[in-house]
Amino acid sequence: MPSYHYRCKNCGYDFSQYQSFDDDPITVCPQCHQEQVRKVFSAVPIEFKGHGFYRTDRSGGKD
């Protein structure tokens, strides 16, 4: 199950919640009980390992 990060716009409370893909997003803050909670989206880190990701990394074969 994926973990989603949420932040309340009213009180600023940050929290993470494991949820199924079928679950509705959380909208009510567990701290101030206002309907001001929104998902926080961030960039996913990508790490390239090994050879072949750049033109200069190939094994010396012909183009």
Gaussian input, Z-matrix of N, CA and C with variables (Angstrom, degrees):
# hf/3-21g

backbone

0 1
 N
 C     1     B1
 C     2     B2     1     A1
 N     3     B3     2     A2     1     D1
 C     4     B4     3     A3     2     D2
 C     5     B5     4     A4     3     D3
 N     6     B6     5     A5     4     D4
 C     7     B7     6     A6     5     D5
 C     8     B8     7     A7     6     D6
 N     9     B9     8     A8     7     D7
 C    10    B10     9     A9     8     D8
 C    11    B11    10    A10     9     D9
 N    12    B12    11    A11    10    D10
 C    13    B13    12    A12    11    D11
 C    14    B14    13    A13    12    D12
 N    15    B15    14    A14    13    D13
 C    16    B16    15    A15    14    D14
 C    17    B17    16    A16    15    D15
 N    18    B18    17    A17    16    D16
 C    19    B19    18    A18    17    D17
 C    20    B20    19    A19    18    D18
 N    21    B21    20    A20    19    D19
 C    22    B22    21    A21    20    D20
 C    23    B23    22    A22    21    D21
 N    24    B24    23    A23    22    D22
 C    25    B25    24    A24    23    D23
 C    26    B26    25    A25    24    D24
 N    27    B27    26    A26    25    D25
 C    28    B28    27    A27    26    D26
 C    29    B29    28    A28    27    D27
 N    30    B30    29    A29    28    D28
 C    31    B31    30    A30    29    D29
 C    32    B32    31    A31    30    D30
 N    33    B33    32    A32    31    D31
 C    34    B34    33    A33    32    D32
 C    35    B35    34    A34    33    D33
 N    36    B36    35    A35    34    D34
 C    37    B37    36    A36    35    D35
 C    38    B38    37    A37    36    D36
 N    39    B39    38    A38    37    D37
 C    40    B40    39    A39    38    D38
 C    41    B41    40    A40    39    D39
 N    42    B42    41    A41    40    D40
 C    43    B43    42    A42    41    D41
 C    44    B44    43    A43    42    D42
 N    45    B45    44    A44    43    D43
 C    46    B46    45    A45    44    D44
 C    47    B47    46    A46    45    D45
 N    48    B48    47    A47    46    D46
 C    49    B49    48    A48    47    D47
 C    50    B50    49    A49    48    D48
 N    51    B51    50    A50    49    D49
 C    52    B52    51    A51    50    D50
 C    53    B53    52    A52    51    D51
 N    54    B54    53    A53    52    D52
 C    55    B55    54    A54    53    D53
 C    56    B56    55    A55    54    D54
 N    57    B57    56    A56    55    D55
 C    58    B58    57    A57    56    D56
 C    59    B59    58    A58    57    D57
 N    60    B60    59    A59    58    D58
 C    61    B61    60    A60    59    D59
 C    62    B62    61    A61    60    D60
 N    63    B63    62    A62    61    D61
 C    64    B64    63    A63    62    D62
 C    65    B65    64    A64    63    D63
 N    66    B66    65    A65    64    D64
 C    67    B67    66    A66    65    D65
 C    68    B68    67    A67    66    D66
 N    69    B69    68    A68    67    D67
 C    70    B70    69    A69    68    D68
 C    71    B71    70    A70    69    D69
 N    72    B72    71    A71    70    D70
 C    73    B73    72    A72    71    D71
 C    74    B74    73    A73    72    D72
 N    75    B75    74    A74    73    D73
 C    76    B76    75    A75    74    D74
 C    77    B77    76    A76    75    D75
 N    78    B78    77    A77    76    D76
 C    79    B79    78    A78    77    D77
 C    80    B80    79    A79    78    D78
 N    81    B81    80    A80    79    D79
 C    82    B82    81    A81    80    D80
 C    83    B83    82    A82    81    D81
 N    84    B84    83    A83    82    D82
 C    85    B85    84    A84    83    D83
 C    86    B86    85    A85    84    D84
 N    87    B87    86    A86    85    D85
 C    88    B88    87    A87    86    D86
 C    89    B89    88    A88    87    D87
 N    90    B90    89    A89    88    D88
 C    91    B91    90    A90    89    D89
 C    92    B92    91    A91    90    D90
 N    93    B93    92    A92    91    D91
 C    94    B94    93    A93    92    D92
 C    95    B95    94    A94    93    D93
 N    96    B96    95    A95    94    D94
 C    97    B97    96    A96    95    D95
 C    98    B98    97    A97    96    D96
 N    99    B99    98    A98    97    D97
 C   100   B100    99    A99    98    D98
 C   101   B101   100   A100    99    D99
 N   102   B102   101   A101   100   D100
 C   103   B103   102   A102   101   D101
 C   104   B104   103   A103   102   D102
 N   105   B105   104   A104   103   D103
 C   106   B106   105   A105   104   D104
 C   107   B107   106   A106   105   D105
 N   108   B108   107   A107   106   D106
 C   109   B109   108   A108   107   D107
 C   110   B110   109   A109   108   D108
 N   111   B111   110   A110   109   D109
 C   112   B112   111   A111   110   D110
 C   113   B113   112   A112   111   D111
 N   114   B114   113   A113   112   D112
 C   115   B115   114   A114   113   D113
 C   116   B116   115   A115   114   D114
 N   117   B117   116   A116   115   D115
 C   118   B118   117   A117   116   D116
 C   119   B119   118   A118   117   D117
 N   120   B120   119   A119   118   D118
 C   121   B121   120   A120   119   D119
 C   122   B122   121   A121   120   D120
 N   123   B123   122   A122   121   D121
 C   124   B124   123   A123   122   D122
 C   125   B125   124   A124   123   D123
 N   126   B126   125   A125   124   D124
 C   127   B127   126   A126   125   D125
 C   128   B128   127   A127   126   D126
 N   129   B129   128   A128   127   D127
 C   130   B130   129   A129   128   D128
 C   131   B131   130   A130   129   D129
 N   132   B132   131   A131   130   D130
 C   133   B133   132   A132   131   D131
 C   134   B134   133   A133   132   D132
 N   135   B135   134   A134   133   D133
 C   136   B136   135   A135   134   D134
 C   137   B137   136   A136   135   D135
 N   138   B138   137   A137   136   D136
 C   139   B139   138   A138   137   D137
 C   140   B140   139   A139   138   D138
 N   141   B141   140   A140   139   D139
 C   142   B142   141   A141   140   D140
 C   143   B143   142   A142   141   D141
 N   144   B144   143   A143   142   D142
 C   145   B145   144   A144   143   D143
 C   146   B146   145   A145   144   D144
 N   147   B147   146   A146   145   D145
 C   148   B148   147   A147   146   D146
 C   149   B149   148   A148   147   D147
 N   150   B150   149   A149   148   D148
 C   151   B151   150   A150   149   D149
 C   152   B152   151   A151   150   D150
 N   153   B153   152   A152   151   D151
 C   154   B154   153   A153   152   D152
 C   155   B155   154   A154   153   D153
 N   156   B156   155   A155   154   D154
 C   157   B157   156   A156   155   D155
 C   158   B158   157   A157   156   D156
 N   159   B159   158   A158   157   D157
 C   160   B160   159   A159   158   D158
 C   161   B161   160   A160   159   D159
 N   162   B162   161   A161   160   D160
 C   163   B163   162   A162   161   D161
 C   164   B164   163   A163   162   D162
 N   165   B165   164   A164   163   D163
 C   166   B166   165   A165   164   D164
 C   167   B167   166   A166   165   D165
 N   168   B168   167   A167   166   D166
 C   169   B169   168   A168   167   D167
 C   170   B170   169   A169   168   D168
 N   171   B171   170   A170   169   D169
 C   172   B172   171   A171   170   D170
 C   173   B173   172   A172   171   D171
 N   174   B174   173   A173   172   D172
 C   175   B175   174   A174   173   D173
 C   176   B176   175   A175   174   D174
 N   177   B177   176   A176   175   D175
 C   178   B178   177   A177   176   D176
 C   179   B179   178   A178   177   D177
 N   180   B180   179   A179   178   D178
 C   181   B181   180   A180   179   D179
 C   182   B182   181   A181   180   D180
 N   183   B183   182   A182   181   D181
 C   184   B184   183   A183   182   D182
 C   185   B185   184   A184   183   D183
 N   186   B186   185   A185   184   D184
 C   187   B187   186   A186   185   D185
 C   188   B188   187   A187   186   D186

   B1=1.4414
   B2=1.5243
   B3=1.3190
   B4=1.4656
   B5=1.5314
   B6=1.3102
   B7=1.4604
   B8=1.5229
   B9=1.3235
   B10=1.4595
   B11=1.5179
   B12=1.3185
   B13=1.4654
   B14=1.5253
   B15=1.3320
   B16=1.4592
   B17=1.5222
   B18=1.3308
   B19=1.4620
   B20=1.5284
   B21=1.3243
   B22=1.4575
   B23=1.5233
   B24=1.3197
   B25=1.4665
   B26=1.5216
   B27=1.3175
   B28=1.4579
   B29=1.5357
   B30=1.3453
   B31=1.4686
   B32=1.5325
   B33=1.3476
   B34=1.4504
   B35=1.5138
   B36=1.3252
   B37=1.4619
   B38=1.5254
   B39=1.3496
   B40=1.4697
   B41=1.5231
   B42=1.3248
   B43=1.4563
   B44=1.5182
   B45=1.3293
   B46=1.4568
   B47=1.5170
   B48=1.3366
   B49=1.4554
   B50=1.5219
   B51=1.3276
   B52=1.4586
   B53=1.5182
   B54=1.3400
   B55=1.4517
   B56=1.5177
   B57=1.3148
   B58=1.4516
   B59=1.5265
   B60=1.3285
   B61=1.4610
   B62=1.5303
   B63=1.3218
   B64=1.4626
   B65=1.5252
   B66=1.3342
   B67=1.4637
   B68=1.5234
   B69=1.3183
   B70=1.4626
   B71=1.5215
   B72=1.3423
   B73=1.4616
   B74=1.5305
   B75=1.3092
   B76=1.4638
   B77=1.5282
   B78=1.3124
   B79=1.4654
   B80=1.5269
   B81=1.3412
   B82=1.4599
   B83=1.5184
   B84=1.3293
   B85=1.4653
   B86=1.5290
   B87=1.3470
   B88=1.4629
   B89=1.5288
   B90=1.3318
   B91=1.4676
   B92=1.5310
   B93=1.3517
   B94=1.4775
   B95=1.5342
   B96=1.3299
   B97=1.4667
   B98=1.5271
   B99=1.3312
   B100=1.4543
   B101=1.5315
   B102=1.3121
   B103=1.4644
   B104=1.5288
   B105=1.3263
   B106=1.4564
   B107=1.5209
   B108=1.3168
   B109=1.4687
   B110=1.5238
   B111=1.3186
   B112=1.4615
   B113=1.5258
   B114=1.3345
   B115=1.4587
   B116=1.5196
   B117=1.3158
   B118=1.4541
   B119=1.5251
   B120=1.3223
   B121=1.4575
   B122=1.5222
   B123=1.3216
   B124=1.4626
   B125=1.5200
   B126=1.3010
   B127=1.4574
   B128=1.5254
   B129=1.3128
   B130=1.4537
   B131=1.5212
   B132=1.3308
   B133=1.4693
   B134=1.5277
   B135=1.3113
   B136=1.4602
   B137=1.5181
   B138=1.3055
   B139=1.4561
   B140=1.5235
   B141=1.3212
   B142=1.4540
   B143=1.5192
   B144=1.3228
   B145=1.4562
   B146=1.5165
   B147=1.2932
   B148=1.4548
   B149=1.5114
   B150=1.3174
   B151=1.4575
   B152=1.5213
   B153=1.3358
   B154=1.4463
   B155=1.5057
   B156=1.3232
   B157=1.4503
   B158=1.5214
   B159=1.3073
   B160=1.4581
   B161=1.5194
   B162=1.3046
   B163=1.4595
   B164=1.5281
   B165=1.3206
   B166=1.4573
   B167=1.5200
   B168=1.3249
   B169=1.4663
   B170=1.5209
   B171=1.3211
   B172=1.4556
   B173=1.5179
   B174=1.3001
   B175=1.4609
   B176=1.5117
   B177=1.3083
   B178=1.4568
   B179=1.5157
   B180=1.3291
   B181=1.4535
   B182=1.5318
   B183=1.3319
   B184=1.4671
   B185=1.5198
   B186=1.3582
   B187=1.4630
   B188=1.4994
   A1=109.31
   A2=117.43
   A3=119.83
   A4=111.78
   A5=114.41
   A6=122.01
   A7=108.04
   A8=116.82
   A9=121.94
   A10=109.78
   A11=115.86
   A12=122.52
   A13=108.13
   A14=116.20
   A15=122.13
   A16=110.24
   A17=115.74
   A18=121.75
   A19=108.34
   A20=115.65
   A21=121.47
   A22=109.13
   A23=116.62
   A24=120.56
   A25=111.50
   A26=117.69
   A27=121.29
   A28=112.13
   A29=116.99
   A30=120.01
   A31=113.19
   A32=118.52
   A33=121.34
   A34=115.20
   A35=117.82
   A36=122.07
   A37=110.34
   A38=116.88
   A39=123.61
   A40=108.61
   A41=116.13
   A42=119.64
   A43=109.94
   A44=115.41
   A45=122.41
   A46=108.72
   A47=115.22
   A48=120.16
   A49=109.66
   A50=117.33
   A51=120.99
   A52=107.93
   A53=115.88
   A54=120.63
   A55=110.04
   A56=115.39
   A57=121.85
   A58=108.46
   A59=116.68
   A60=120.69
   A61=111.03
   A62=117.06
   A63=121.76
   A64=113.38
   A65=118.44
   A66=121.51
   A67=111.31
   A68=115.47
   A69=120.33
   A70=109.51
   A71=118.02
   A72=119.88
   A73=111.45
   A74=115.64
   A75=120.83
   A76=108.33
   A77=117.23
   A78=120.81
   A79=112.63
   A80=117.63
   A81=121.38
   A82=109.43
   A83=116.28
   A84=122.25
   A85=110.22
   A86=118.17
   A87=120.05
   A88=113.26
   A89=117.24
   A90=119.83
   A91=112.32
   A92=117.32
   A93=119.57
   A94=112.67
   A95=117.59
   A96=124.30
   A97=114.15
   A98=117.51
   A99=122.13
   A100=109.37
   A101=117.32
   A102=121.65
   A103=109.80
   A104=116.10
   A105=122.28
   A106=112.33
   A107=117.88
   A108=121.42
   A109=110.02
   A110=115.91
   A111=122.29
   A112=108.97
   A113=116.44
   A114=120.92
   A115=109.48
   A116=116.17
   A117=122.93
   A118=107.10
   A119=116.63
   A120=121.45
   A121=108.99
   A122=115.80
   A123=120.52
   A124=109.20
   A125=115.90
   A126=121.07
   A127=110.15
   A128=115.56
   A129=121.29
   A130=108.05
   A131=117.64
   A132=118.82
   A133=111.07
   A134=116.15
   A135=122.07
   A136=108.02
   A137=116.07
   A138=120.49
   A139=108.54
   A140=116.68
   A141=122.11
   A142=108.72
   A143=116.73
   A144=121.55
   A145=108.79
   A146=116.95
   A147=121.23
   A148=112.42
   A149=115.00
   A150=121.92
   A151=110.96
   A152=114.66
   A153=119.81
   A154=115.97
   A155=118.59
   A156=120.27
   A157=112.63
   A158=116.24
   A159=120.77
   A160=109.42
   A161=117.51
   A162=121.65
   A163=111.52
   A164=118.00
   A165=121.62
   A166=112.76
   A167=118.95
   A168=121.80
   A169=113.81
   A170=118.81
   A171=117.93
   A172=111.55
   A173=116.81
   A174=121.97
   A175=115.09
   A176=119.80
   A177=121.07
   A178=114.21
   A179=118.31
   A180=120.85
   A181=110.48
   A182=116.10
   A183=120.36
   A184=110.76
   A185=115.42
   A186=120.56
   A187=111.57
   D1=136.27
   D2=179.39
   D3=-76.79
   D4=154.91
   D5=175.81
   D6=-104.55
   D7=130.59
   D8=179.60
   D9=-112.42
   D10=141.73
   D11=179.61
   D12=-98.68
   D13=132.39
   D14=-179.39
   D15=-125.36
   D16=154.90
   D17=175.53
   D18=-142.75
   D19=135.91
   D20=177.76
   D21=-86.25
   D22=128.35
   D23=178.28
   D24=-75.08
   D25=-21.62
   D26=-178.51
   D27=-78.98
   D28=-53.65
   D29=-174.66
   D30=-110.78
   D31=-8.50
   D32=178.61
   D33=81.93
   D34=9.08
   D35=-179.21
   D36=-65.40
   D37=127.00
   D38=177.72
   D39=-105.64
   D40=135.62
   D41=175.79
   D42=-156.22
   D43=159.77
   D44=176.75
   D45=-117.45
   D46=147.99
   D47=-177.24
   D48=-141.72
   D49=130.15
   D50=172.62
   D51=-77.84
   D52=128.00
   D53=-179.30
   D54=-142.93
   D55=150.94
   D56=173.79
   D57=-74.95
   D58=159.90
   D59=177.05
   D60=-63.27
   D61=-26.10
   D62=-177.94
   D63=-83.76
   D64=-14.73
   D65=-178.60
   D66=-71.03
   D67=145.80
   D68=174.48
   D69=-72.36
   D70=148.76
   D71=177.19
   D72=-63.97
   D73=150.93
   D74=177.55
   D75=-75.22
   D76=133.32
   D77=179.81
   D78=-121.35
   D79=-19.25
   D80=-178.66
   D81=-102.97
   D82=128.51
   D83=-179.35
   D84=-69.83
   D85=130.43
   D86=178.34
   D87=-71.99
   D88=-12.59
   D89=-178.37
   D90=-97.51
   D91=-51.67
   D92=-176.95
   D93=-103.28
   D94=-7.00
   D95=175.76
   D96=63.86
   D97=24.93
   D98=175.86
   D99=-98.15
   D100=153.55
   D101=178.34
   D102=-87.01
   D103=66.15
   D104=-177.41
   D105=-128.77
   D106=16.58
   D107=-176.78
   D108=-86.35
   D109=134.39
   D110=177.96
   D111=-133.27
   D112=150.56
   D113=175.08
   D114=-69.24
   D115=143.71
   D116=175.97
   D117=-103.69
   D118=119.23
   D119=179.78
   D120=-101.68
   D121=137.57
   D122=178.51
   D123=-138.05
   D124=162.86
   D125=-179.68
   D126=-69.34
   D127=141.63
   D128=177.72
   D129=-90.45
   D130=126.66
   D131=-179.80
   D132=-69.77
   D133=138.68
   D134=177.35
   D135=-118.77
   D136=131.67
   D137=179.79
   D138=-125.26
   D139=117.80
   D140=178.21
   D141=-92.02
   D142=125.64
   D143=178.47
   D144=-121.34
   D145=144.71
   D146=175.80
   D147=93.21
   D148=-171.66
   D149=-176.41
   D150=-98.60
   D151=158.31
   D152=172.70
   D153=102.55
   D154=3.65
   D155=-179.20
   D156=-88.62
   D157=-19.27
   D158=179.30
   D159=-125.19
   D160=156.86
   D161=-179.05
   D162=-59.29
   D163=-33.85
   D164=-178.45
   D165=-80.40
   D166=-6.62
   D167=-177.64
   D168=-94.78
   D169=2.62
   D170=-176.68
   D171=-73.99
   D172=168.07
   D173=-169.51
   D174=-83.54
   D175=9.93
   D176=175.93
   D177=98.02
   D178=8.61
   D179=178.35
   D180=-76.09
   D181=174.75
   D182=179.43
   D183=-75.41
   D184=155.88
   D185=178.72
   D186=-67.91

